[in-house]
């Protein structure tokens, strides 16, 4: 084992752990995750920072970087990997902490400005990413390295491209270098209070849900390796490994994945996982086609793979180069890249598994349609119940109590496994916090005279859901109706889009924003994200938004994305509407360029809020779309409400047609 392998293995598999609450998939998602999500109160980080700075000095590091991600670049992480949250007190899913001997900065994007300003204590400076004259965290780090200072980071939690770019910025500012620190310093500060690494069981996803055998997926990958003359692919993204082998796990809250690595060559396929995690059906499922190796062996084996490459004969005194290189995804860790041999033996690429996973097969698409009908029925039942409790019974319910009821309703649906993320149940000004997370015992009572935003989703064996609805139980204000209708117009515009093959989500983003823009309004988040099939609710590489990466990958038939514009007034209210849409081939009168044209099919089946729609602001085409959508929602979900008079009446009321002549709601 190399020195770096030994260093990182010590950090990954050290014994500074304590037991984590165990439980089935649903219970783990709904309770354990919440225990490790910080509330909206400020956390005192003084002692934590003092101890970290002592360790930095011991390790000869002047600046220390703490990303949000784990060793697999996961967006959603296990409690044991919430290092950035632990050191900063900020619990949002995106952000990077940078600590010097005297300063500490937390960088995050517009979704979390409000939340971060409430959670960070006086030790921290908030870097609002994307705002004019605000440096990126990389720029701020480089500035702090001036004067030949050393920047440190755990090489397992930063990607090779990011490490390379950061090194360049440090050098340009007169810093010394970026070094991989021998152990994760945050883990050492955390000590015995750090949660243990999950060790949940892994099970097989039946091909009737996956739609394709894992052997066929590996064969497709090997064809790509052969086509591009690659020696193999090392995989670290957990959802890619789960998808490739048709396996699902329970190691990360809300995401049915498991800690593992994978390596595929023209002749071998290896899964790196602790064998104790495998349920009895996994070994027969994989058979002799997949070799099982310990999770901790990945670095040592990566080094061996790099050393096994056949080399070209040296020319004119130059060092020999490999005949083929290993593929490594751009999201793989710096440590993995170094163990494989670095740039000389590695070619960094966008993962071909990620690309393949994002294009759903016919079985997965049908599963998405089916699970969204069941899920939509659950949401209608929930909103009808909530309305009765708040307005007729005048029950006092807080945001978490309401979210618990929604989970209870969902859990009774066929093929339900768990939630796909923490329910954002938010009343009044809390809805303006884009990724608000209500905490049990420390959240607001729902105000029936204010807007209520509910962003929620579930995991089903046949698909993953993510739906947002904003509703009002009383009489909305004029600005609330106007803003809601502008957002609704954006949802409709994107839903109705027709575009040529090769178009990216970057190009479509303004369709959803245009109506807000005309009023000088906007929102600080993307318009849409990819969604997995009984996998992560946020799935790359596709998306709809202004991030540059969304311009690099065109949308394809079979992609599943969200359509979710919004509008937020800090301290007042927040509005978001979110539907899931599938990319499909469009039927057009012409085919300019002799290439396919694409359109979207919506699968979310939940009514829009009638009270918040200003019918006079809708065009005839938009009113037709809305009436057709509501008729579809009614037809597909009414069968779930036999004997449920309350929900059926609510559904009938919310899906009634808009009166085209009077331009008002009838």
PyMOL commands that set and color helices and strands:
alter all, ss='L'
color gray80, all
select helices_A, chain A and resi 3-13+25-35+46-58+79-81+83-88+110-119+137-144+160-172+185-193+207-210+214-227+238-245+275-277+280-286+295-307+334-340+342-344+352-358+362-392+399-411+428-432+478-495+505-517+548-551+592-594+610-612+615-617+620-641+645-654
alter helices_A, ss='H'
color red, helices_A
select strands_A, chain A and resi 63-66+96-100+104-108+125-128+150-153+177-180+203-204+232-235+247-248+261-264+269-272+291-293+326-329+346-349+416-419+424-427+451-456+458-460+463-464+467-472+498-500+528-530+539-544+560-563+566-569+573-576+579-585+597-602+658-659+664-665
alter strands_A, ss='S'
color yellow, strands_A
deselect
rebuild
show_as cartoon
